[in-house]
């Protein structure tokens, strides 16, 4: 009964991590107020796991209710903290909403962990902490070029806060996972990316445009200093990202406190927006209606990971390629379509 509390466990990466935790013999406990996810995700999890893990509909900004969850659950092995807003564009438009939620919820999680004597934390961070890096691929040693969006800066602040907490409280251990661009869905089609409203990420926008749910995909900017002028990102399958959380949890257990280590999670190569769209059309046989648009505020031109540290220290690597991730994303979109026509 190694219980792991997963805040934001009904979200995109959170739900896939819940499945991987259960597969690895942990007991995941979901804390999610479902403001940024669908209740259907819980059904998908129940289908994949044979039963729904323990679930608490709690906002991490409510300190007392969060404390109550830890009390109810008893002995907790560790925490994986996903719960946060994550759209770059929205954070530029509504910075205070992002600071309140992303920073405030982490303060509460750290406080409750301290009160309850829970040692191990895996923090959902992001490659946005690097801003536009001077050198590619970007390693964990790259200077933090203060992120180019309020969202990215909440992750910089979060990492700093965790580091400070570890230094002040020598019993704490933390792993900061800096994701590049997680895409795809569970191959069995029961869970996947379910953005509320207009997707902020490329791949769900591609699948929705191909499915006819969006008029067209807007490609933001074609004049970047990249081979084809469109933004370059490092895309990796969400299952590989989820697996890394389990590996981080295990790795931390074998180490002594205090500990605070950052790891890049990326495939280690960049693909441009245009390349991703072209490959999607090739692997699925679907046309994506698209139009060229202006640059988007907060976007960096190109970024991809140096993932050597994750490979060497955690023993992690990508098992899935971009083709299979795009195919899984499309299958997930198709299963959503089928579900809606059956209702």
VOSE-977717 format. One record per residue: x, y, z of N, C-alpha, C, CB in turn. Coordinates in steps of 0.2 Angstrom, whole numbers, plus 5000, padded with zeros to 4 digits. Glycine has a CB too. Layout:
BEGIN
XYZXYZXYZXYZ;...
END
This chain:
BEGIN
500449945000500050005000500450065000499550005006;500850074995501350134995500850194991501950124991;500550234995500150284993500450344990499650304998;500250364984500550424981500050474980501050404975;500050524983499550574981499650614975499450634987;499250614970499350644963498850704963499250594958;499150764964498650824963498650834955498950884967;498050854953497950864946497950794942498450904943;497750744946497750674944497250654938497750624949;496750694937496250684932496450724926495550704934;497050764926497250804920497550754915497750854922;497850784910498150744904498750704907498350794899;499250734909499850694911499750664918500450744912;499350694922499150664928498850594928498750704932;498350594923497950524922498350474920497350544918;498850484915499250434912499750414918499650464906;499950464922500450444927500050394933500650504931;499450414934499050374939499050294936498350394939;498950284930498950214927499650184928498750224919;500150224926500850194927501050184934501350244924;500850224939500950214946500650144948500650274950;499950134946499550074948499950014945498850084946;500150024939500549964936501149944939500649984928;501449994942502149984946502049964953502550054945;501349954955501249934962501149984967501849894964;501150044965500950104970500150104970501250174967;499950144975499250154976499150234975498950134983;498850254969498750324967498150344971498750334960;498250404973497650444976497550514972497750454984;497050514969496950574965496650634969496450564959;496950694968496650754971496550804965497150784977;495950814964495850864958495050884958495850814951;495050954957494350984958494050984951494351054961;494350954946494050944939493851014936493450904940;494151064938494051124934494351134927494251184939;494951094927495251094920495251024917495951114921;494850974919494750914916494050884917495250864920;493950834913493250804913493150744917493150784905;492550744920492350684924492450614920491650694927;492350614914492450554909493150524910492350574902;493650564912494350544913494350494919494850594915;493950504924493850454929493550384927493450484935;493050394922492850334919493350294916492250344915;493750334912494250294908494750264912494650354904;494950294918495450264923495150204926495550314928;494450204928494150144931494150094926493450164933;494050104919494150054914494850024913493850084907;495350064913496050044912496250004919496450104911;496050024925496349994931495849944934496450054936;495249934931494749894934494349924940495149834937;494649974943494250014948494550084948494249984955;494150134951494350204951494750204957493750254951;495350234957495750244963495450294967496450274961;495650304973495350344978495350414975495750344985;494850454976494750514972494450574977494350514966;494850624977494550684982494450744977495050694987;493850774977493750834973493950894977492950834971;494550914977494850964982495251014978495150934988;495151074979495551124976496251134981495251194975;496751124978497451134982497451204985498051114978;497151254983497151314986496751314993496851374981;496351264994496051255001496451215005495351225000;496851255009497351225014497051165018497751275018;496451185022496151145027495951075023495651175030;495651085017495351025014495950985011494951045008;496451015009497050975007497350935013497551025004;497350965019497650935025497150875026497650985031;496550885026496050835027496150775023495350865026;496350785016496450725012497050685015496650755005;497550715017498150675019497950645026498750725021;497550675030497350645036496950575035496950695040;496450585030496050525028496450475025495450555023;496950485021497250435018497850395022497650465012;497950435028498450395032499150405030498250325033;499550345030500250355028500350365020500550285030;500650415019500750435012501550425010500550505010;501650395005502350375002502650434999502350314998;502250474995502550534991501950574988503050504986;502150624985501650664982501950684975501550734986;501550684970501650704963501250764962501550654957;501550824961501150884960501050914953501450944965;500450894950500350924943499950984944499950864939;499450984948498851034948499151104947498551034955;498951134941499251204939498851224932499951204938;498751284931498551304924499251304920498251384925;499051294913499651284909499651314902499851204909;499251354901499251384894499651454894498551394892;500151444889500651504889500251574887501151494884;499851564882499451624879498951654885499051604873;498651604888498151634893498551664899497751574896;499151634901499551664906499751734905500151624908;499851754898500051824896499451864897500251824889;498851844896498251884896497951884904497651854892;498051834908497851834914498351814919497251784915;498951854920499451834924499351814932500051884924;498851854935498751854942498351784943498251904944;497951764939497651694939498151644940497151684933;498651644936499251594936499651604942499651604929;499851664944500251664950499851634956500451734951;499251654957498851634963498751564963498051664962;498551534957498451454957499051414957498051434951;499551434953500151394952500651394958500551404946;500751454960501151464966500851454973501451544966;500151474973499851464980499751384981499151494979;499551354976499351274977500051244979499051244971;500651264976501251224978501451244985501751244973;501351304988501451324995501051284999501251404996;500451274998499951225002500251155002499251234999;500451124996500651054996501251055000500751034988;501751094999502351095003502251095011502851145001;501751145013501551145020501251085023501151205021;500851055019500450995021500950935022499850975017;501450935017501950885017502350885023502350885011;502550945025502950965031502550945037503151035031;501950965038501550945044501450875045500850975043;501350835039501250765039501850725039500750745034;502450755038503050715038503150675031503150665044;502850695026502950665019503550695016502350675015;504050645014504650665012504750685004505150615014;504450645000504650634993504150674989504650564991;504350724985503950764980504250754973503950834982;503750744968503950744961503550804959503850684957;503950854956503650924954503550924946503950984956;502950934944502850944937503051014934502050934935;503651014931503951074929503951074921504651084932;504351124918504251134911504851164908503651174910;504951144902505551174898505451254897505651144891;504951274899504851354898505251384903504051364900;505551354909505951384913506551414910506151334919;506751384904507351404901507251464897507651344896;506651484895506551544891506851524884506851604893;507151574880507451554874508151544875507351614868;508351474875509051464877509551484872509151384878;510151494875510751524870510951464866511251554874;510951404869511251344866510751284865511951324869;510851244860510451194859510851124858509951204853;510651064860510051054865510151084872509850984865;509651104875509751134882509751084887509051174883;510251094891510351044897510151074903511151024898;510151034909509851054915510351114918509850994920;510951114915511451174918511351234914512151144917;510851244909510751304906510551354911510251294900;510751414910510551474915509851484913510951534914;509451494919508751514918508651584915508351504925;508451584909508451654906507751684907508551644898;507551684913506851704915506351694910506851774918;505951644911505451614906505051674903504951574910;504851664896504551714892503851724893504751704885;503551684898502851694899502651694907502351644896;502151724909501951714917501951634918501351744918;501651594914501551524915502251494917501251484910;502751514912503451484913503751514920503851504907;503551574921503851604927503651564933503751674927;502951544933502751514939503051444940501951494938;503351414935503751354936504451374939503851314929;504751424936505351454939505351464947505651514936;504751504949504651514956504551454960504051564956;504151404957503951334960504651304961503551294955;505051294956505751264957506151294963506151254951;506151364963506551394967506251384974506551474966;505551384975505251374981505451304984504551384981;505351254980505551184982506251184984505351134976;506751214980507451214982507551244989507851254977;507151304990507251334997506951295002506851404996;506351265001506051215006506551155008505351195004;506851135003507351075004507951095008507551044997;508151155007508751185011508551195018509051245008;507951225019507651235026507451175030507151295025;507151125026506951065030507251005027506151065028;507750985031508250935028507950865027508850935033;507350855029507050795028506750785021506550775033;506650845017506350845011506750815005506050915009;506450785000506750764994506350784988506950684994;506650804983506150824977506550814971506050904978;506150794966506350784959505950834955506250714956;506250884951505950924946505950904939506251004947;505350884936505350854930505150914925504950794929;505650934921505550984916505350954909506151024915;504650954908504450924902504550964896503650904902;504650934890504650974884503950964881505150944879;503750934876503050934874502750874874503050964867;502350854879502050784879501450784874501850774886;501350734870500850724866500650654866501050744858;500050634862499850564861499350554867500450524862;499150484867498650464872498750394873497950474869;498350364878498450294880498250254874498050274886;498650204872498550164866497850134866499050114865;497550114872496950084872496350134871496850044879;496550194871495950244869495550264875495650224864;495650254881495150264887495350334890495250214892;495950354889496150424892496650454887496550424899;496650524887497050564882496950634884496850554875;497250674879497250754880496450774879497750784876;496150804884495550834883495450904885495050794888;495750954881495751024883495051054883496151064878;494951094888494351124889494351184885494151144897;493851194881493851254876494351244871493951324880;494651304868495051304863495751274865495151374859;496051224862496651194864497251244864496851134860;497651244869498251284869498851254865498451314876;498751184865499351144862499251124855499451084866;499751114851499751104844499351034842500451094841;499550984845499250914843498550914844499650864847;498250924850497450924850497150974845497250944857;497451024844497251074839497251034832497651134838;497751004830497850964824497250914823498550934823;497150874829496650824829495950844828496750774835;495850904832495150934831495050964825495050984837;495550994821495451024815495350964810496051064813;495750914810495650854806494950814807496150804807;494650824813494050794814493450834812493950774822;493650894810493050944808492750984814492550904805;493050974820492851014826493051084826493050974832;493651094822493851164822493851184814494551174825;493751244813493751264805494451244802493551334805;494951274806495651264803496151274809495751314798;496751244808497351254812497651324810497851194812;497851364815498251424813498951404815497951484817;499351414810500151404812500351474814500551374806;500551484820500751544823501451564821500751544830;501551604816502251634814502551584809502651634820;502851614803503251574799503951604797502851554792;504051654802504751694800505251684806504551764799;505151634810505651614815506251594812505351564820;506851604816507451584813507551504814508051614817;507151464810507151394810507151374803506551364814;507351304802507351284795506751304790507451214795;506151294793505551314789505151374791505151254788;505451404796505151474798504651464804504851504793;504451394805503951384810504351364817503451334808;503951374823504251354829504551284829503851364835;505051264833505351194833505251174841506051194831;504951114842504851094849505151024849504151104851;505150994855505350924857504750894859505950924862;504450844855503850814856503950744859503350814850;503650724864503750654867503050624869504250654872;503050554869502350524870502250534878502450454868;501650544879501350554886501550494891500650574886;501550434888501650374892502450374894501550314887;502850404890503550404892503650454898504050424886;503250514897503250564903502950534909502850624901;502450494908502150464914502550414918501450434912;502950374914503350324916503950354920503650284911;504150414918504750454921504550474929504950514918;503950484930503750504937503750444942502950524937;503650384939503650324943504450314944503350264939;504850314939505550304940505850354945505950314933;505650424944505850474949505650454956505550544947;505050434957504850414964505250354967504150394964;505450304963505850254965506550274966505850194960;506850314962507550334962507650374969507750384956;507150424970507150464976507150424983506550514976;506750374983506650324989507350294991506150264987;507750284986508450254987508950304989508650214981;508750374989509250424991509150454998509250484986;509650485001509550515007509350595006510150515011;508950615011508750685011509350725014508050695015;509350785012508950825008509250815001509050905009;508750824996508850814989508450854985508750734987;508750884980508350924975508650924968508151004977;508350884963508650874957508250884951508950794956;508450914946508050934940508250884934508151004938;507750864931507850824925507450844919507650744926;507750844913507450864907507050794904507850884901;506450804902506050754899505950774892505450734903;506350744887506250764880506450704876506550834878;506250704870506550654865507250664863506050644859;507450734864508150744862508250774855508550694863;507650784852507750814845507150854844507750754839;507250904839506650954838506350944831506951024838;505650954831505250954825504851014825504750894825;504851044819504451104818503751094817504751144811;503351144818502651144818502451114811502251214819;502751134806502551114799502751034799502951154794;503351014801503450944801502950904804504150934804;502750924810502250884814501650874810502150914821;501350934807500750934803500850884798500551004801;501350894794501550844788501550774790502150864785;501850754796501950684798501250664800502450684804;500850704803500150684806499750664799499850744809;499750704794499450694788499650624785499450754783;500250614785500550554782500350494786501350554782;500450494793500250434797499550414797500550434804;499150464797498350454798497950454791498050504803;498350484786497950494780497450544780497650424778;497450584785496950644786497250704784496650644793;496850744781497050814779496850864785496650844772;497350904786497250954791497151024788497850964796;496551054788496451124786496851174790495651144786;497251214786497751254790497751324787498451224791;497951374791498051444789498651474792497451484790;499051514789499551544792499351604796500151574787;499651614802499451674806500051704809498951644812;499951754813500551794816500851754822500251864818;501451784824501751754830501251754836502451784831;501351714841500951714847501451734853500651644848;501151784857501551804862501751754867501051854867;502351754869502651714874502951654871502151684878;502951644864503251584861503951594860502851564854;504451544861505151544859505151514852505551504865;505751524849505751504842505951424842506351544838;506351404846506551334845506851314852507151324840;506651254854506951224860506851144860506651254866;507451114861507351034862507851014867507551004855;507850954870508150934876508750904875507650894880;509250914879509850864881509550824886510450904883;509350754885509050714890509550664893508550674887;510250674892510750634894510650614902511450654893;510550674906510450664913509950614915510350724917;509350624912508750574913508950504911508150594910;509250494906509450424903509950394908509750434896;510550434910511050404914510850394922511650454914;510550444924510350444932509750404933510350514934;509150424929508550384931508450324927507950434929;508850314922508850254917508250264913508750194922;508050324912507450334908507550344900507050394910;507150324896507250344889506550344885507750294885;506450374879505850364876505750304872505850424871;505250264874505050204871504650214864504750154876;504350274864503850284858504050344854503150304861;503950334847504250384843503650434841504550354836;503850484837503350534836502750514832503650594832;502950464827502350434823501850404827502650384818;502050354832501550324836501150374841501950264840;501550424843501150474847500650504843501650524850;500750524837500250564833499650514831500550584826;499850444830499350404829498850384835499650334826;499150384841498850374847498350434848499250364853;498650494846498250554847497650554843498650614846;497750534837497150534832496650474834497450514825;496850414836496450364838496050384844496850304840;496350424849495950454854495450504852496450494859;495550544847495150594845494550554841495450634839;494650504838494150464835493750424840494450404830;494050404845493650374851493150424854494050334856;493350484855492950534857492350544853493350604858;492450544846491950564841491450504842492250564834;491650444842491250384843490850394849491650314843;491150404855490750414861490250464861491250434867;490350524857489850574857489250554852490150644854;489450514847488850494843488450434846489150464836;488650404851488250354854487850384860488750304858;487950444861487550474867486950514864487950524871;
END
